[in-house]
Amino acid sequence: MTKKFIFPFAFAVCLGLFLESCTPKQAAVGGSPSAAAWRSGVKGQWVLQSIDKESFPAAYSVKTVFEEAPAECFVGSVWNLPNNGKGSITFDAEGKLCAPGAVRNIVWSIYNPGKGIGEPQFQFKKIYPGDKPSNVTAGYRLDLAYADADQMVLRMPLQLDGNTGYLVFNFERLK
């Protein structure tokens, strides 16, 4: 009698666990991924493939990105985003104002504004030699548009004559 009861019960439990593991997980409020899910998806090494302009009036140009260098100097850069948050950007582009081989140390994280307040954002601050990250108060936040195993898209909002334009950063994961 006991064996007849245990086998179907154990089978039902195993089936339930299997079905639960195959069910898509719920995202944060509003259907967007949580900050923890974004962090997990963002960490790793990425190559910046392109920077696009979205909702930019034709009269506008971008002189520098992140108060560092022209946009074309960032294309091809490798963004190392390890789990400990102490990352780097290694520049690769050749050009008049570019510095191929230069490395900019950064501290990165996912900013979580809280439930119902806004969406999580990718944030980082540049760390110069001799700086302690806790003493650096200036940094950058970008909207997290998309990330999967191979691609990531970050959007940097910019105010342009009362409207919002975006620089769109398109990354591919390094294998």
N, C-alpha and C positions, 0 to 999 in steps of 0.2 A: 504494500500500500504506500509506504513512504517513498519508494523509488518512482512509482507512478506519479506522485505529486511533485517531487523534486525536479525531475527532468523537464516537464512542461513549464514549471515556474522558472527554472534557470534559463530555459530557451526564451521565454517571454522577456526576462530581464536583459539578456544579451541582445535580443532583437530591439528592445527599447533603446538601449545604449547605442547600438549601431545607427538606428534612425535619428537619434538626437545628434550624433556626430556628423551626420550628412545634411542636417538642416542648416540653411544659411543663418548666420547669426544676425541679430537685430543691431542696427546702427544706433547712434545716439539720437536724441530728440530731433525730429525733422528729417530723418532718413540719412543724415550725414554721418560719416565715421566719427568715432570718438577721438579725443586727443591721443589716447594710448594706441589706438589702431593706426592713426596717422604716423605716430613716432615709429612704430614697428615697420610701416611701409616705406618710410623716408630713409631710415638708416641704411648705410652702405656707401658705395662709391658710385658717383654719377659723372657723366660727361655732359656739359652744356652744349647741345647741338645747335640751338638757335635762340635768338631773342626777337620776338615779334611785337609789333605795336598794334594795340586794339583800341578803337574809339579815339584815335589821335587825329586832330585837325592837321591838314597838310602843311600848315605854316609852322608846326612844332617839330623840333629836332631834340635829340637827347645828347647832351655833351658828355656826361659821365654817368656811370652806373655805380651806385653805392659810394659815391664820392671817392672813387678809386681810379677808374680808367674808362675810356670809351667802350661802348657796348661790344664792338668788334673784338676788343681785347679779351673779353670774357668767353666768347665762343671758342669751344675746344678746351676750356678749363675743366679740370677734374676737381669735383667737390667730394671730399672725404668726410662722411658724416657717421662716425662710429657711435656705438651705443652710449659711451661715457660723455658725449656732448662736446668733447674737445676735438674739433675738426680742422680742416684746412681747405683752402682753394689754391690749386696749383695752376698757374697760367701757362698757356702753350702757344697762343697766337703771336704771329709776327706782325709788326706794324710800327708806325711812327711813334706812337705813345704807349705801345705795349711793352711788356717786360717778360718775354718767354723764360720759363724756368723759375720765375718768382713765386714764392709761397706766402699766402696770407693766412695766418692762424686765426681761427674763429672759435667761438663757443656758440653752439646751437641748441635749440629746444623747440618744442611745440607749445605755443602759448594757448592756454585754455581759458577763455573769458568766463566760462561758467554756463550753467543751464539757462537757456532762454535769452542769453545776453548777446551771443554772437557765435560765429564758427571758429574752430581752432585755426591758428595761423603758424606758419614756419617763421621762426625768429632767429636772428644771429647778431652777434657783435664781433667786430674786428678786434683782435688782441695783438698789440704791438709789443716788440721785445721790451721786457721790464715791466709790462702792465700786469696787474692782477685782475682777472676777470671780474671779481666783485667790485673793483673800483671803476670799471668802464660802465658808464650809464647810457651812452648812445648806441643805437643799434637799428636794425631794420626788421620789418614784418612784411611777409608776403602771404597772400591768400593761397591756400592749398586747393588747387583745382582738381588734380588727378594724380594718382600714384598706383602702380601695379608692380609686378615682378620685373618689368622691363623699362617702363617709362614713368616720368614724373613731370608734372606741369605746375609751376608756381606763377602767380600773377601779382605784380607790384602795382598797387593803385597810385595814380598821380592826379592831383588836382590841376585841371587845365581850363582856365576861364570859367570857373564854376561848375564844370562838368568833370567826370572821372574818366580818365584814360588809363590804360594798363600796358605795362611791359610784361610780356608773356615769356617766361623762361621754360624752354623745352629740353628736358634731360633724357638721356638713355643710361641705364644701369651698366656699369662695367662688369664684364663676366669674369 
